[in-house]
Amino acid sequence: MNKKEEKYQNNRVLMQKISEFKKNYPDYKHLSYDDIIEVMEDLGDL
């Protein structure tokens, strides 16, 4: 895990949302956390 992803480990709510997002949108699973967050913001899921 890189440093960027480490900072998200501390934010449980965000981690929960990311894992929900990966379940709901399997096509995005390969993206980094930063990219997933951007997509979530674009979709209004965040």
C-alpha positions, 0 to 999 in steps of 0.5 A: 500500500502506498502513502496515499492509500495509507491516509484513507485507511484512517478514515473508516467512513471513506473506506466503507464508501469506497468498498460499497462503491467497488461492489456497486460499480465493479468496472471501477475496481482497478482504480486507485483510491484517489480516482475512485473518490473523484468518480464518486464525487462526479456521481454525487456518491460522496 
